[in-house]
Every structure is written in C-alpha cells, then in structure tokens.
Amino acid sequence: MLLAAISLSWSSFADEGMWLLPYLQKMNIRNMKERGCKLSAEEIYSVNKSSLKDAVVIFGGGCTGEIVSPEGLLFTNHHCGYASIQQLSSVEHDYLKNGFWAMSQAEELPAPGLEVRFIRRIADVSAEVLGNVPSIASQEEYERITDENIAAIEKRLGEENPGMEISVESFFGGNQFFAFVMEVYKDVRLVGTPPSSIGKFGGDTDNWMWPRHTGDFSIFRVYAGPDNRPAEYSPENRPYKAEKFLKISLDGVDENDFAMIMGFPGSTERYATSYEIDDLLKVENPQRIFIRGERQAILWKDMIASDAVRIQYASKYARSSNYWKNSIGMSRGIEKLDVKARKEAQEASFQAWAEKNTLPEEGYVDALAKIRSAVEEMSPLSASRQYLAEAFLSAVELLSPTRSFIGNRKTLELKSRIEQVEESKESLGEWYRDYSPATDRKVAKRMLAIARENMKELPSFYAEVVDKEFGGNIDAYVDYLYDHSLFVSEEKVMALLDDYAPEKIASDPAVVMAKSVLEQYGKLSEALKEPRKRYDEGHRKYIAGLMLQNPKKAWASDANFTIRLTYGRVLPYSPADGIEYNYYTTLKGVMEKEDPANPQEFFVPGKLKELYAAKDFGRYANAKGELPVAFLADCDITGGNSGSPVLNDRGVLIGLAFDGNWEAMSGDIAFEPELQRTIAVDIRYVLFIVDKFAGAGWLLDELQFE
C-alpha cells in the first residue's frame, strides 16, 4: 500500500517537488503539459533511448553540469568550478582575478581530481530491499536486513555493469530505494571562466539576494579514452563524444513562461518536525553562524592583505560563507514565516489520524513521540559534536594532515598507516600549497578560546596540556603548537615520510591535540547511536504514515543528491508590502552596483563598461535592447542544483540555476510557493561574456541553437 501511495499519488499543483525521473509519466507529465511543456515524458527520461537526462551530470562532488556540444563541452556555475579554478591559479597566473579562456582545445587546462558522473541507469529496487523486512521490525532489524539486501544489489549491479559506479539510495526516510548506475569520467579540463568580478560579482553581500547581477558560470570539457570511455588524464585523450547534449535558445524568457530544471539537489528536510526546528533555531544554526563568522573574519583580513593568501583561501572561504549566510537566512525565514506552527498543526492532525486508524504495533501512533524523545536526547550531544567539527576539525587546518597519521579515534596506529600516507605524498603536497600557517595560527587561537567559552565538556588536551603546562594561556599554547609541530611544515612532513620513526610523531603536539579531539568526537558519536536509531524509526514511520493519511497528495522525497526534475514558471515576486521585484535583471544593474569603496565585491571590468557604453550586445540583447543578466523561476531547488540547466518548454537551455532567494531560505524545511524562487544566469549573458567580453567565439561554433 505504501509503495503504491509513493508511486501513484498525483496532484494538479506541482510547484513544490524535486521529482524522480522514473515516475514523470505517472505523476507529472499531465500537469507539465497543462503548464505548457511540449515534451513527452519519454523525451525527458527514457529507460531505453537517449533523453535529456543523459546530458545532465554530477559535476565534482556537489554540483550539477550539462553537456552542451557533441564535443563534451560542459557548462556549470563559476562557484562550482571555483575550487578547480583556484587550484590552477597562482600569483603569476591569477585565473580567479583575471579569468581564463582557452583559444583552442590544446590550451584547455587539466583540472586535477575533478570528476564528472553520467547517470546510465536508474532502477526502483524497493521490493528487493524491503521485501523481506517484517512490517513490525525494530529499527535494528530493519537496518540489518536492508543493509544486507543493498549490499547484494550493489554487488549484482556491479557485476552486470563492469567499470561503473553503483549506488543504492534511500528515499522517503527509508520507505523506498533506487539504484543508480553511474559512469565516472576523470579527465575534465578547464575551458573558460570569467574573472571573479563577473563570475562572483556581488560577493557575500549579494549572495542569496535578488535583484542579482552575477555571471555565475564556468566552462569545462570532458575527455575520454579512444573508446569514448572513462580514462585517467592523458594528452592522448580526446573530447567525449556526446550522444545527447543540450541545444541553446537565444529567444530569452517572458513572464509566465514554462521552465524546468534537471539536476542533483543536495539535501532538504521537508519532513522535519517541530522538535527538529526548535533544535535548528536554538542550537545548530546559531552555533554554525557564530563559529564560522569568527573564522571568516580572520580569513578575510588576511586575504585582503595578501594575494597569495587570497588565492590559497578563496575556495575555502567561499564554501564556508555560503552555508554561513544560508543558516542566517534559514533561521530568519523559519521564524518570519511561522514554519514551526505549521509543522505543529500537521503533527496534531497526524497523531489524531494514527490513533484513530492504526494499530500500536504498526508504529505510527508513537512515531512522533520517538522523534521528540530522540531529539531531546541528541541535542546536547550534537551541539558538542558540532563544536568539535566546526571549531576544530574544519577550522584548525593543522589537524588535517595530522589526522592522516592517526589510525583511529582511540589509538595511534602509525606503523600500519605509514604506507597509506606514503601514497598520499602528492595530495599532501597539494594541501600544503593552499595552507598559510600564519593564518591558521590566528584561527586556532580564536577557535580554542570560543570552544572553552561555549563547550560544556572540553577535549582532554585543555586540562592535560593547556592548563597543566601553559597555565590556561591559550595563546601561549597555540604559539608553542605552531612553533614545534612537524605538521606546520610541508618539508618536515615529507622528510618524516622519508625517514619515518614513530617517536617523532607520537609526542608531536598537533598529534596529541588531534587525538584528544577525535577521541571526544568518537565518544559523542557513540552516545548518539541509540537515540539516532530511535529517531530514524520514528522518522520512517512518520513519513510512511503521512502518505497513508493523505494518499491522493503528490509526495516528493527529500533531496539526497540524486537526479531530479522540478518545473514551474518564470515569475516575479513581492517580498514585502510595497515592494515588487521584476523577473529579470540587466547589465544596467551591474553598472549601477559598481562600488569603488568595495572593489572585492562590486568591481566592474573596464572592457565590460566599454561594451555597455557602446551597447555592443550583439544577438544577445532582448527585444528592448537590454542585455539580460539573470532571471527568476518558481522552481524547487536547493544546494547541489548549482549549475543545473534551466530549460524551456522544448527542453532547450535558457539559463543556469545558481541560487535561491533570501526571503524563502526556509525552503529546505518548508516550501514557500508565493516567495520561493530560483535565480538563474541568463544563457544570453553567458554567451555574451564568452563572445564579446572574452573573444572566445570559437566555443560558440560547437553549440547548436534552436
């Protein structure tokens, strides 16, 4: 009954929803056609034939990209390519500041470590995973059986699809499962990127905001071996021959136009309860906002003072600040839109239904009680573990290479680890390339201080080292740490690997600190296991019960970085009384935002000014003679969708999704149809920058326009 409810429910309104491709025919295509879509479900997703799905890829570890030419050319966001652009940059070749444009395939730059994943097959394996799970199974029994079944499925699919990557993923809190067969291409090269003054225009100030004027795009190319299959980087590799790629539209968008987005949304919590929202607002988000804010202030000061540090920390800072501001906006939106009260009303309705219509042994009656008690028990444990993760393991970078030499959270198994570390010399070298010990020392002093001020139980090194040997003086301890640890220096670490001796490491002050932090992290993780099982069981039963309670509702699973489709319309919105936002922005707004007092965020390149002054927009202008920069659509996206193609009613590329809007930052918890908007860079602005600004028109010769 539950699987039927999942797969067959349907609604006439589907603005909310990150929809699974195999069920478009059953659940969505009728509504999509009513809204103007001219494609069939088979053209969007086909089991047996090439379809739009085959042009959309996982880019790197957390973004989406799309193939736009027969030669493997790929579009994604500038901020998605940012880490690779930073990695390829130096003070002498500052591609972050100045941009980069290959003028032939021979000039394209290999991006080490960057991978692209194509989804080759999707299969609903719910029956195989859940078929032998008793309906009244405990969570422990449920996990044991499903884990065994998933392992068997992944083994079978791996044998059937040699060379492919297999992943079985959970949906609806463990009530449904899909298997994904992926082909991983490892030779990906940078083709072009605008300078940060275009690709990151507006910086943190404009992040998550509308009106937006950011040319958030970068261009890569996928390369393959002689058989067009994945191959490690080689000069002999050739551009990937794409069976399916997206065509480009220069027609632009008008208000109420149909728009759809296919991509890999990362994570949402639409089924979160009021108890989890309480914890998010009172503990999790405030801690993240405070800890990251303190660290970012230190990084930013050093980045402004030094080009070398700016390049080293550009990607790290961007990753941190993006989620930092997201947390600020999410808390604001949840409180302003009274999301908790809406969750409480849903929970009251569910509880009344469960008590009237289900038996206690089915697990629906006490589902919410299990969630509530688990959250109450987990909250202080998770708060402490978050401090260890944010203020130590993520913020104090010195602990990163140190952890490579620690066997596990409880013991130092250095001898058994040394061969693995030897193999990591190259990656360690790259890590140190983007490391500033002086900056990290400043961060460590602040992080250790705020941890002492805010944690109820500190890692043991505070009492055993900071207090005992340094009289509680954190600054003195940190100075000693960075003056005496081998791991501050790449040269010393490499020398250690060449002449390894356990005694050189066991007493290293950074190892002592890292071991202490990891031991406490491990204790907290262990303590969280039991309440987490209780939460997982309650969560699974609550979602299942909601779908049984409302079998006619169109239910969409939370995002989990698997391929989804969302659709809606190009629409403006009103964020507050008396304020009306247009659905698109133009290059005029870029000129208006220029701020000489804030050149890090609002600098406009001279050539862009010249093109604007001459109105030299070519075929990329709209009917009014304006050059469009960005536009809005009421599609349902989240992190991971960055770089996703925005497609028109014919499945032709009109833009690249890159952000959501500030007023609906609560959208990961509760969708806000009146406010929630996707912000996309207009494909015409992308092509204008490539053609007119960069003079890389040779790339446009690869594209097909429709």
HELIX and SHEET records of a PDB file:
HELIX    1   1 LEU A    2  LEU A    8  1                                   7    
HELIX    2   2 LEU A   21  TYR A   23  5                                   3    
HELIX    3   3 LEU A   24  MET A   27  1                                   4    
HELIX    4   4 ILE A   29  GLU A   34  1                                   6    
HELIX    5   5 ALA A   41  ILE A   44  1                                   4    
HELIX    6   6 LEU A   52  ALA A   55  5                                   4    
HELIX    7   7 HIS A   78  LEU A   88  1                                  11    
HELIX    8   8 TYR A   95  ASN A   98  1                                   4    
HELIX    9   9 GLN A  105  GLU A  107  5                                   3    
HELIX   10  10 SER A  126  LEU A  130  1                                   5    
HELIX   11  11 GLN A  139  GLU A  160  1                                  22    
HELIX   12  12 SER A  196  GLY A  199  1                                   4    
HELIX   13  13 GLY A  203  ASP A  206  1                                   4    
HELIX   14  14 SER A  274  ASP A  279  1                                   6    
HELIX   15  15 LEU A  280  GLU A  284  3                                   5    
HELIX   16  16 ASN A  285  ALA A  305  1                                  21    
HELIX   17  17 ASP A  307  LYS A  336  1                                  30    
HELIX   18  18 VAL A  339  ASN A  357  1                                  19    
HELIX   19  19 PRO A  360  GLU A  362  5                                   3    
HELIX   20  20 ALA A  367  TYR A  387  1                                  21    
HELIX   21  21 LEU A  388  SER A  394  3                                   7    
HELIX   22  22 LEU A  399  ARG A  403  1                                   5    
HELIX   23  23 LEU A  414  GLU A  422  1                                   9    
HELIX   24  24 LYS A  425  ARG A  433  1                                   9    
HELIX   25  25 PRO A  437  ASN A  454  1                                  18    
HELIX   26  26 PHE A  461  PHE A  461  1                                   1    
HELIX   27  27 TYR A  462  ASP A  467  3                                   6    
HELIX   28  28 LYS A  468  PHE A  470  1                                   3    
HELIX   29  29 ILE A  474  HIS A  484  1                                  11    
HELIX   30  30 LEU A  486  VAL A  488  5                                   3    
HELIX   31  31 GLU A  490  ASP A  498  1                                   9    
HELIX   32  32 PRO A  502  ALA A  506  1                                   5    
HELIX   33  33 PRO A  509  GLN A  549  1                                  41    
HELIX   34  34 LEU A  587  LYS A  593  1                                   7    
HELIX   35  35 GLY A  606  ALA A  613  1                                   8    
HELIX   36  36 GLY A  618  TYR A  620  5                                   3    
HELIX   37  37 TRP A  662  ASP A  668  5                                   7    
HELIX   38  38 ILE A  683  PHE A  688  1                                   6    
HELIX   39  39 ILE A  689  PHE A  693  3                                   5    
HELIX   40  40 GLY A  697  GLU A  702  5                                   6    
SHEET    1   A 8 TRP A  19  LEU A  20  0                                        
SHEET    2   A 8 ARG A 564  ARG A 569 -1                                        
SHEET    3   A 8 PHE A 258  GLY A 263 -1                                        
SHEET    4   A 8 PRO A 645  LEU A 647 -1                                        
SHEET    5   A 8 LEU A 653  GLY A 660 -1                                        
SHEET    6   A 8 THR A 678  ASP A 682 -1                                        
SHEET    7   A 8 PRO A 628  ALA A 633 -1                                        
SHEET    8   A 8 TYR A 584  THR A 586 -1                                        
SHEET    1   B 9 PHE A 100  TRP A 101  0                                        
SHEET    2   B 9 ASP A 187  THR A 193 -1                                        
SHEET    3   B 9 SER A 218  ALA A 224 -1                                        
SHEET    4   B 9 LEU A  73  THR A  76 -1                                        
SHEET    5   B 9 CYS A  63  ILE A  67 -1                                        
SHEET    6   B 9 VAL A  56  PHE A  59 -1                                        
SHEET    7   B 9 VAL A 116  ASP A 124 -1                                        
SHEET    8   B 9 GLN A 176  TYR A 185 -1                                        
SHEET    9   B 9 GLU A 165  PHE A 171 -1                                        
SHEET    1   C 3 PHE A 100  TRP A 101  0                                        
SHEET    2   C 3 ASP A 187  THR A 193 -1                                        
SHEET    3   C 3 LEU A 109  PRO A 110 -1                                        
SHEET    1   D 4 PHE A 100  TRP A 101  0                                        
SHEET    2   D 4 ASP A 187  THR A 193 -1                                        
SHEET    3   D 4 SER A 218  ALA A 224 -1                                        
SHEET    4   D 4 ARG A 238  PRO A 239 -1                                        
SHEET    1   E 2 TYR A 573  ALA A 576  0                                        
SHEET    2   E 2 ILE A 579  TYR A 581 -1                                        
END                                                                             
